[in-house]
Amino acid sequence: MSFAYLLLSHGSRDRRPEIAMQQLARLVCHKLPQNHNSVNSEYLVGTAALEMSSQPLHEQIQRFAKRAFGDACDGLRLRNPPQNANRLKIVPLFLLPGVHVMTDIPAEVALAQQAIGEDIIIELQPYLGSHPNLEKLLTRQIATIKAEAWILLAHGSRRPGSQETVEAMAARLGAMAAYWAGPPSLESRVKELVTAGDREIGILPYFLFAGGITDAIATSIEALKLQFSAVNFQLAQPLGVSAELAELIWDLTDR
């Protein structure tokens, strides 16, 4: 039995997240057991994007499976007993259990499994935001920044109940939750804190990598500085590529 690993992101028109995903894949590749052939290990950890890609996700999965396992993914014709089938583990690098995680990705995985056949079993792993140690990485992002109050700014989701995980994470960090794509907004949260008397406000973007949205967040904070001239705003960095993040991802491949 062989294993391969596919790291799945949302996708972006901005090149920075794609570059970061490639860097992260290389770090995860270093986690492969020593008995893997080092020459071929680069083919066993790959990346894919749900959106903004030239191919739909199920076709990206098929392409990666063929690269990782070769002839084993040619179709429905079995070459091995199912119990010895190769395993392709897909890790969604998403922070919220929104529509993409709960509906779109499983549907694309099912299409890929149908096309690949039974020689390769696709296993959809838990999404990144469900890892209990993610809080430690976020704490590290804000450890060196002085602030009286924090706002955890997430993208948001239209799926009911998906924001509960953000609220829980914000509570553990001692922060207020806000959303880029829905209420409560960053501005409304800032107004609440200013009314309460806070003058040192930190904003932690609950995003994987720098990109178009984090640039827009920085621009919006410049506007807030003009609106609230007596307030000192501090913008933390998104999670970014790190050995610690790669460790969390590797842990999710075994859950």
C-alpha positions, 0 to 999 in steps of 0.5 A: 500500500502506498500513500500520497497527499494533496493539499487543497486551498481555495485558490486565488488570482493573486500569485502569492498564495500559490507560491506559499502553497508550493513552499508548504508542500515542500515542508510537508514532503519532509515529513514523509517516512524515511522509507519513501524513495527520496527521488520520487517523494516530490510526486507524493505531496501536491497542491490543488485549488478549488477555484481559480484553476484551469481545471475543476478540482476533480480533474486536478485530483485525477491528474495528481493521482496519476502522477503519484501512482502511475498506472494504478489510476487508469480506471475501473480495472482492478490491479490490487485487492481493495484492501491493498489499494493505494491511498490518496489523502486530501487535506483541505487547508480551510479555516471554516466549515463553510459551504466549500468544506461541507459541500463543494469539496466532498462532491468533487472528491466523489467525482474523482473517486468515481473516475479513478476507480477502486485501485486508489482510495481517496480519503478526505481528511479533516479541514485545517481549522478543526485542528486543536493546536491551531490556536497556538499558531495564532497566539504566536502571530500576536505574541509580540504585538501590544494591544488592549483589545484584539479583533479576529477577522475571518472571511465569513461564510453563508453556511449557517453555523459555520461562524461558531468555530470563529467565535470559539477561537476568538474567545480562546484568544481573548478577542472579538470576532469580525467578518470580512464578508458579513456582519459583524464587520471590522468597522462595527467591532472597532466602534464597539471597542472605542466606545468601551475606551480601548485605544490600542486595538490589534487586528489578526487576519484569520487567513492562511496567507497574504493576498488580495484580501489581506491587502484590502484589510490593510487598506481598510485599516488605513481608513479606520486610522483617519476615522479614529485618529486617537486609536493605535491600530496594529495589524498582525500577519496571517498564518503564513508558511512555517514548519509548525503549520506543516506539522499540523497538516501532517498530523491531519493526514493521520486523523 
